[in-house]
């Protein structure tokens, strides 16, 4: 067994784990290792979301989630711009087609304003159709949430991981934490190959562990204590329309009036130009991504009906495919579970449900503050040792989208290499179906001269 020592080990390579890795490496200068059990980053819950970044007014004030979403909303646009992540500040509209829906939108507006969103506004039917001409003529009105942003859901976390890597972070894929023990003032983690390989287990040591376990968050906690929560996933199914739909749908995502259980179904055009519809919200037991079963025919039909009720012209478009995602809520409450036990340097980041993409950078700040506390309490040096290179931050933005698409086409195995890759970040499989469809659309558009 090889033994290596780190300031922090981040467990989990979804959007939150990648954001935490970037926060600790780039902003704190810590020597960090990220461990992901899958052979690819962004392969769990983060590979099945919408790519619509919400606002903090989606959730109740006074919650950890609200605080993280508020901080995330403040940090997202500057970070995405700096890293050249495709995004558009589109806002979102929630459209009503009957009196009950309109009443729910009025209540939603009051609630959002009470939660600190002064920009949310009710639109008349004429105003809603002026913003989205493809809306059904039966629309009665809409709630505009101006702060929502459409972003590519795979390139954002990959950009976070790449930024951390070029500033000294190490990323190990296909390794899972098989055991964890606190010994001699450090965490001792045994990493085993997630699949049968010739090489044996490896032992690493860390002053701090940040557990971003996603769908396996409770199992990860069980390595060192009785899990304080149980993951209760919800499944969301989505439809992807073919390229003909792009001209039928405007830039602003259109959602249903939010309900008590979920935010409802959206019709939207992704940051890479793919028209999609979803998600559903179905409690399930499975925790593996992608879900084992395809969406049932009745689920696909219901999604298509919902899309066409909002934008009737979508009946003229073809359905190109579907995808599914799992959202890792928990049994305790709807809130995030972020914290550490008193005196412990194991930081738990769990139950990050559908808002994880929006809140990831805010979650990372909160987790890093807990890491700072744990470091101070450990009796170690006042600060971690300086990183190699004297702490100068390197920032290489993602290449232009046409170069990413060209790499995707040239490699022909579903993966991408970013530019010259001088830092050795390597190839990464495009795990999010929405991004893969978007890159295919870019390639088709490049041939026609209509790419983004």
Secondary structure by P-SEA (a helix, b strand, c coil): cbbbbbcbbbccccaaaaaaaaaacccccccbbbbbcccccccccccccccccccccccccccaaaaaaaaaaaccaaaaaaacccccccccccccccaaaaaaaaaaaaaaaaaccccbbbbcaaaaaaacccccccccbbbbcccbbbccccaaaaaaaaaaaaabbbbbcccccccccccccbbbbbbcccccccccbbbbbccbbbbccccaaaaaaaccccccbbbbbbbbbbbbbccccccccccbbbbcccccccccbbbbbcccbbbbbbbbbbbbccccccccccccaaaaaaaaaaaaaacccccccccccbbbbbbbcccccccccccccccccccccccccccccccaaaaaaaaaaaaaaaaaacccccccccccccbbbbbbccccaaaaaaaaaaacccccccccccccccccccccaaaaaaaaaaaaaaaacccc
